[in-house]
Amino acid sequence: MNRADWLQARKSLITATDVPAILGVSPYRTPLQVWFEKVSDEQQPDSEILEIGRDIEPVIARKTESRLKR
């Protein structure tokens, strides 16, 4: 599954990152923003933090894999 397909699939689900916002306890998103993201075709730009996280994912995956093989 490519990233575009993955993002589209997430729109039909309530994910762990959505729950705090829906409950009103997230400092980053409101329930209205979650709703808009689920029903809108508009793509939101990634924040700098998300870009950094995406960049370091391969490193974290390699480290995790090597630790699990022990």
C-alpha angles and dihedrals in degrees: 000000000000124000095261091054091046092052091048091050091051090057090070094051138067102231132194089260090056098051100074090049092048089050090050096241100107117104088202107051139022128219088253091055091052091051092049092049091052097049101033128084089206112114115224116219116246118254120236090256091055091049091052091048092051091049094053097042094095091053092049091046092053092048092048092048093050092049092049091053092061 
